[in-house]
Amino acid sequence: MAPMLFVNLPVADVARSRRFFGALGFRFDEMFCDPATVCMPINDTAMVILMQRRRFEGFAAMSIADPARGREALVSFSADSREHADRLVGTALTAGGTPLREPEDLGFMYCHSFCDPDGHAWEVVWMDPSQLPQNSED
């Protein structure tokens, strides 16, 4: 069995976070959702779990970093195209997110980013496999 990845993030308002990420097209696993937790499966082996701050503090066993003062993480996920990445960021901004930085085009990879309403940084990435740099061995 492949290892599973669980990204846990604290949020101030679980219902607001659910509306925000629902607007971006994320789905939720109701078996692991309650008034203090939202579980967003990414695929069969990765999930993002948004927890009300007090619940998160119990799991983290210490105080929570303030995303307004520094980054605790940059969560990245893929898009189907550059246009899809731009649409997702546009939707995030319309739904209450804020810009993180200008889009970056590296030719083979395009990145666009935003912060969610709690200040967590998210990056939407599209890669063009035909443009990936070749690893040459001379």
Salt bridges, closest charged atoms under 4 A:
GLU30 OE2 - ARG18 NH2 2.18
ASP34 OD2 - ARG55 NH1 2.82
GLU72 OE2 - HIS120 ND1 2.99
ASP80 OD2 - HIS84 ND1 3.95
ASP86 OD1 - HIS112 ND1 2.72
ASP105 OD2 - ARG82 NH1 2.42
ASP118 OD1 - ARG16 NH2 3.10
GLU123 OE2 - ARG101 NH2 2.20
